[in-house]
């Protein structure tokens, strides 16, 4: 485990919502608004990137997200991952996505597990 990780660390990234990330294009709804799966992927990206920058690879293991507000393609969103727990190789984050005005579009928790990529791929065949 990397000593670079500390509870309270935060990783933030900005992203402009694309048309291919809408519920309509994800087949998760009929509207041309930011889809829940795309929003969750952005949250996971923030958490995963924090770990990669600490020299660690990981896989997502759990998401518990509430999608609270819709937005259209072209909206700049801010994804944030706050490291809240380190339990061996299990890492837990509070995650959220807001718009630039600070409106919370979605929030919840996300868990990741630290892996050795080569061993991981060998195990799954």
N, C-alpha and C positions, 0 to 999 in steps of 0.2 A: 504494500500500500504506500502511496506517495505521501510524504510528510508535507507536501505542498497543499494538501487539502485541509481546510479548516471550516468547521461549522460557522456560518455567517457569511461565507464567500458568496458573491453574487456575479452572475454573468448576464449581460444585457446585449441584445442585438435588435437592429431595426430591419424591417422588411416591408416592401410594397406589395400589397395583395394583388395577385394576378388573376385574370379571368379563368385560367385553368385550375385555380384553387377554389372555385365556387362550388356550392352544394350541387348545382346542376351538373357541373363537369365531373364531380366525384361520385355521382349517382347516389348521393346521400340526401337529396332533396331536389325540389324543382326550381328553387330561386337562384338568382345570380348574385349571391352574397357569400362572404367568406365562410367556407365549410368548417364544421367541427373537426373533421379529420386533418385538414390543412393547418388549423390553428394548433391542434395537439402536436402535429409534426414540428411546428415552429418552437413550441415549448420544449419538446424533446431535443431539438437542435441546440437550444441554449444550454441545456443540462449536459448534453453529450460534448459540446464544444469546450465547456469548462473543464471536463475531465480529460479531454484530449490535450488541452493546453497544459495540464499537469502531468502529461506523459502516460495517461491511462486510457485504455479502450474499455468499452462497456456495451451492454445491451439493455434496452428498456425492459422492465418487468411488470410495471403496473402504472396505470394512469387513473386518476379520479378527478375528472374535470367537469366544471359547470360552464356551459356556453351561455353567457348572460346578455350579450348585445350583438346585433348584426352590424356588418359594414360592407361596403361595396368594393369591387376591384378599384385599385388606384389609391386606396387608403394606406397610409404609412402606419404600420403597427410596430409596437415595441414588445418583444418577448423577454421575460426575465425569469431566471432560475436562481433561487436562493437555497444554498445548501443548508439543510436543517438537521441532518443526522448522518453519522458514519457508524455503521455496525459491521465491522469487518469489511467484506467486499460489497455489502449492501449500502447504497447511498440513496438518501431521500432528499427531495427538493420540494419547496413550495414554488409553484410556477404560476405565471399570469401573463396575459397579453392585454395591452392597453392600446388605445389610439394616442396620437400625439397630444390630444387635449387631456389625457389622463383618464378617460372613461375606460372602465374595466370591461373588456370584451369576453374574457374567460379567465378562470382561475381554478386552482386545485393543487393536487399533489402528484408527484411523479417519482417512481423508483427506478433505479438502475443498478446493475450488477457488474462489478469489475471483472473483466475476462482477459485471458491470454488468447488473442485471435486465432493463432494456429491450433492450439489445443481445442478451442471451442469448435472450430470447423471439423477437426478430426472426430470429435464426439458425435456430431450430427450426420456423419457419413459423407 
